[in-house]
Each structure stands twice: as structure tokens, then as C-alpha cells.
């Protein structure tokens, strides 16, 4: 997957392996808007390779777009995103695909009225399960999808 000069490919750690029937994905990108599309593409490719249905791949792409947007746009205070990262991890086991988008930001902060929470609702609606883990070192959104729908 090649991109423009701003995708900072040298700072990307992409690791895929097939071991004991479990495929894994791990990519870390700079917390810049261009990374949202890259994360969506990685997730779509990973889901397709894992045998997800077209419907599931569409839902996965939408959910990862929302989670990546939160990690890139909302996790870091103004001026701090240039040093921030967003990561995507994934694995497949027992006909389930699990993806996690993580940042090392400050967690949820109040936003404009009516804006906070829309993406979370979308992710919950299109995934089979969703959980949000907030810790001192950042936020992780974990999404699970059945490969056969």
C-alpha cells in the first residue's frame, strides 16, 4: 500500500503472520488525518483476507474509520497530535475477527454539542461487540465481528 509523502511509511510498523491458524495485524501510524484512510485500508484488506463477507468488510471499514478518527482527531490536545500515534491491531480466531484501535492520548474530552458519541454509536451498531478501554496511557476501542453473517 503506497501513499503520498505525508504517510510517513518509515514510522509504520506493519506485522502480519500466520501461526497456528491465527492471523494477526499490527500497524502504528502517526496521528495525522491521512492515517485514517490507511487504517481503514489495512482493516479492509485484513478482513477480506480473513474471509469476511462483503457486508462485514463494509461494516468493518466504517467502524475502523470512526475509531481511527477518534484516535487521530480527538485523542490529542491541539498541538500535541504531531507527536501522537494511532495503532491498529487485529486477529482472527474461531470465525471471529477482532480489531483494536488505540491511541496514547488524553481520553474523551467534551466536544461540540451533539458531536460526542455519534461515532461510538455507529461502531456499536455495525460491530457484533464493542468495548472502550480508557487508561492513563490512552484509549483503546476493541471491536469484534463475525466473519460469516
N, C-alpha and C positions, 0 to 999 in steps of 0.2 A: 504494500500500500504506500504509494508515494504521494507527497503533498508539496506544498509550497515551501518557501524559505522559512516561513514562520512556524512550521510544525515541530521544530527542534528535535528531529529524529534522533540526534545523538544523546538526548536525555531520556529517550524512551527505552524501557526495559520490557521487551516482549518475550515471553517464555511460554512455549506450548510443548506439551509432552503427552505421550500416550503410554501409560503404565498401568498394568493390572485392570484394563478396561475402563479407566477413568481418564478423561481428557481434561486438561487444565489450561487456563489462560491467565496471564498476568501482564498488565501493561500500566506504566506510570507515565503520565504526561504533565507538562506544565499547566497550571490553572489559567489557561487563556481560552477565549471563545472558540478558536479553531479546534481545540481539543475535544469539544462536544461532538462534532461530526466524526472525528477519528474514533472516539469511544463507541459511538453508535455503529460505525462500520465494523469495528472489531467484534462487537457483540453480535451483529447480524451474521457475519462470517462464521463466528464460533457456533452460533445456534444452527445455522444451515449445515455446517459440518457435523454437528451432533445429531442431525436427523429431525430437527424441529419442523413442524408443518409450516406452510406459508403463513397461516393465521398466527401461529405462535411467534414466528420470526417478526411479523409486523408489530405484534404486541410488545415483544422484547425490545425492538428498536425504539418504540415510543417510550417505554419505561426507562430505558437507559438514557435517552435524550433528556428526560425530565430529571433523572438522578444526576447526570453529568452537569446539567445546567445549574442545579443547586450547588454542586461541588465547585464549579468554576465561578459562577456569578455571585452566589450568596454566602459562601463559606468564609471568605476572607474580607476583612475590612478594607475600605478604599486605600490604595497604595501598598497593600500587603500581598496582593494576588501575584505580583511578579515573582515572588519567592515561593509561592504555593504550588502544590501539586494535586492532581486528582488521579486516582488509580482505579482500575477495573480488574477484578478477579473473577474467574469463573471455573466451574467444574461440572461434570456430568456424572451421575450415578443413578442406577435403578430407574431409568426413564424420566429423571428429573434434571433440569438444568438450573443451577444456582449461580446468580451473578451478584457481585457486591461492588458498589461504587463508594469509594472512601476519599475523604479529604482530611487535612490536618488543620482545618480552620477553627473558628470560634463557636460553631454550632448555630442553632437557629437564632436569628435576630429579628426583631419586628421590622416589617417591611411596609409598603404602602397598603392602605385599607383594601381588603378584598384580594390581595395578591398572595399572601402567605397561605400555603396549604393546597392550592389548586393542583400543583404538580404531584404532591403526596397523594391526593385523591385519585389522580389519573393512574399513578403507579399501583395503588392498591386495587383499582378496578381491573386493570389489564393483567396483573400477575395472579398466580394461584395463592401466593402468600408474600407478605412484605413485613419487614421489621426495620426499625430505625434504632441504631445504637449510637448514643452520644456519650463521649468520654472526654476527658481533659485534652487528649491528643487529637480530637477531631470527631467527625461523624461518619458513620458507615450505613448505607442503605443496602439491605440484603433482600433480593428478590428471587422467588422460586417459580419455575414454570414447568408444567407437564409437557414433555416432548410430543406426546400424542394427544390431540384434542379432538 
